[in-house]
């Protein structure tokens, strides 16, 4: 029935009163919360079953043994050799000696291959994100270790991933 240009409903039902907006938005919010919790649980499971970081894989799989490392402070910053020792040990390297380099004027951190097995020095450098061009060879038969790690004044560049 049309009255004054509007359609008049014969039904007395008012949709706005029957379905309140609060009930619908509460139900919607509950569904969103359940979905978010489910996503979080799936993500947690994936993280727990994922393989270890590549840094540790380098030492375990590509090397026939764990290299022995000497860590030397070449920048003069107190306690820095101990900090790098802890970091290298957490990456499965065997740090057997800690000390000071012959001077504290070293600007760039570098790695020295001591026994002619450059793969060990490269593994140490790669695990610390040190460029391969910063790996040198200086053989010394009196050394009973594979690698010398010399910390330069740029050491903060290598502590970022700690």
Buried (B, 14 or more C-beta within 10 A) or exposed (E): EEEEEEEEEEEEEEEEEEEEEEEEEEEEEEEEEEEEEEEEEEEEEEEEEEEEEEBBEBBEEEBEEBBBBBBBBBBBBEEBBEBBBEBBEEBBBBBBBBEEBEEEEBEBBBBBBBBEBBBBBBBBBBBBEBEEEBBEEEEEEEBEBBBBBBBBBBBEBBEEEE
